[in-house]
């Protein structure tokens, strides 16, 4: 078998796989990536990437990561340059005599295998020697020559560098993945924000002009909110004397038309930080609609209450607030005012000492000595002409079926009594107390009355169906006979 020479072969046919451009590319990448300075920068890159994922600190870590990124762009460019140079020059097959004349300092790095030896030279050429054609002495001499090549071009160094890269990559990846697990790092909160956070520009930012309804309109333009909402916490809003909204925070739970829980919405806004309203979804588990924390009375009340006139009494203050917890009880008339859907307000009579209803408090956050004004919102109740004690029940809509305070103005000032016969209702599939109250009584907000009147039957049926309890009327079943409250 004749010895292949440079003149006879431009490439070694039986080593064509080793000569492929694709494999040459990865060999070049490995050579460039395992340079000592690149190994150091690689470790620094992972370290600062971990710090960002675990603790945040963008101002401290991002500049370093940007410098590392620029470094890797330069390294990539150099690697591509080497690869292009090596791939443009023809890979030559040298006989032993040709290889033996190559000096060690001319070798940039080499790859030694059982069947061949590939030499990458300083002049950007590649020489391949078929070791199967060399005798034992020639192989030993070649190994001796290669032993004098720079240590960075040797196989042991590349093996150690590969182990270092593997350890840093695996350990760094594990730390980053851990920081992405819920509550384990800053990255987990960032991922939650991507999934559950919505940011919306507050357009209606004047409480005098748009009320709470303006805020909800901006939110509903971007987020699909159910019509039925109740508070999970409270609603707290601060605004400037000119009505500009400064901050507000609340958490709402949404329910569909059947009274089933849909989702929760943590809503926060700080004008000094951003003009964006931040909404976080899914912060609460399955909830039951609480009529005492209904959100609708707040929206209605703020739209009609004389807010500007109320805060005008507190001149010199730079900030005012609105606080709403839903229905509340008060045992002092201090600050109490009744309010209806027309925006009419009345002071309580001197004989009253107990107050209960949907309370919207207007207050001064920066001066606790100022007594808040607490509006008890009565919805579609009308005020009688005469000054009497008021019933602060909330009527959500105008209807001839409800009682107003005009009924208090009889000869003795007592409420008229309705002796109408009680009606009965058989629960159908898909019914809820909310839906039944709407259909039978004209107001879904009276569902609690149906539950109290039929509590024994509802709870007994729920236990018979395998439930621990009815969840205050949440679980009702087809065929149950319910008595209706008087109209």
C-alpha positions, 0 to 999 in steps of 0.5 A: 500500500503506497504512502499518501502524499500531499500531491496525491490527495487534497483530502484524506478520503477515508477521513472525510468525516473528520474533515467535514466543515461542521465538525471543524466548526465544533472543534474550533468552538471547543478550542476557543471556549477552553482558553483560560480567560474564557473559562474565567469569564464563563464562571463570572457570567454564571455567578452574576446570572445566579445573583440576578435570578436569586436576589434581583439587584439589576443595578449591580449585576446587569453592568457586569453581565453586559460586559460579559455579553460583549466579551462573548460577542468578541469571542464568537467573532474570533471563533468564526474567524478561525473557522473560516480560515481553517475551512478555506484552506485545504486539509492536507494529508502529509506523509511522515516525512512532511509531519516530522519537519513541522516544528512544535511551535508551529502547532496551535493545537492538535487532536490525537486519536488512535487512527489519525492525528490532526494538527492545527497550525499557526498559519491557519492550515490543518494537517492530517496524518494517518497513524495507521500508516506509521510504524511504532517508532514513528508514532513514539517520535510524533508523541514526543514532538507533540509533548513539547506543544504548548500545554493549552493545546494538549488533550489533558488540558482540554479534558480538564477544561471540559470538566470545569465547563460541565461542573459550572454549567450544571451547578449554575443551571441548578441554582437558576432553576431553584430560583425559579421555583415558587418563593425560592428566588426573584426569578420565581416572582418574575415568572409569576408576574409574566403569568398573572400580572397585568399592567394598565394605564390609569386614564381616569385619574381624577376621583371627582370627575370619574369616581371609582367607576372610571378606575373600573372602566380602565381595568375592564378595557384590558382585563375581563372582570365579572360583574359580581365583585366583593372585597377580600380585604378593603378598598383604600384610595388616596387623592390630592385636593384637586382630585388626582388619584395618588394611590389605591389598593384592594383585593377583589373576588369575582363571581359569575351570574350563578354565584360561582367563584371565578378569580381574585384580583389584587389591584394596586396603584402608586402614581409616584412610581408609575401611571400603571395599575398593577393587577395580580390574578389568582391570589385567593383560593375558592371563595364564597360571595359575601354580601356584606363586602359587595363592591357595587355599593362603593362604586354607586356611593362614590359616584353620587356623594359630595366628595369635593364638598366634604374634603373642602371642610378640611382646608390646608390638607394635602391628601385625602382618602376613601376607605371601604370595608363593606357593611359595618356597624357603628355605635356613635353618630360622630361623622355618620351621614346617610346617603342615597342614589340621588346624592342626598345626604342626611344627618342621623337623628338625636335619638339614634345610637346604633348604625349599620350599613355599607360605609364609605369613609372619607378621611385625612390620612395625615391628620388623625385628629380630623373625624372621618365622614362615614357615609352609610349608602342606602341605594334607592331609598328616598328620604322623607320630608320630615326628619326621622330615624332612617333605615340604612338598608341598601336597595341596589335598584329602583323597584316598587317591591321594596320599602322606602323611608317614606313608609316611616312617616305614618302617624306613629312613625312606624313601618307598615306591615305586609301580611302577604302569604309566604311563597314556596320554591322548588330548587331546579338544576343550576339554581343558586340562592343568588339567582332564586332571590333575584327571580322571586324577591326582585333582588339577588342581594336578599339571598341571605334571607332565603338561607336563614329562613330555610337553614335547617332544610338546606344544611340537612340536605347538604349533609345527606348529599355528602357535604360537611355543610352547605357553605352558608347556602353555597351548596343547594340541591335540585328538588329542595323545597324552599320557603320565600321571605315576605316581599 
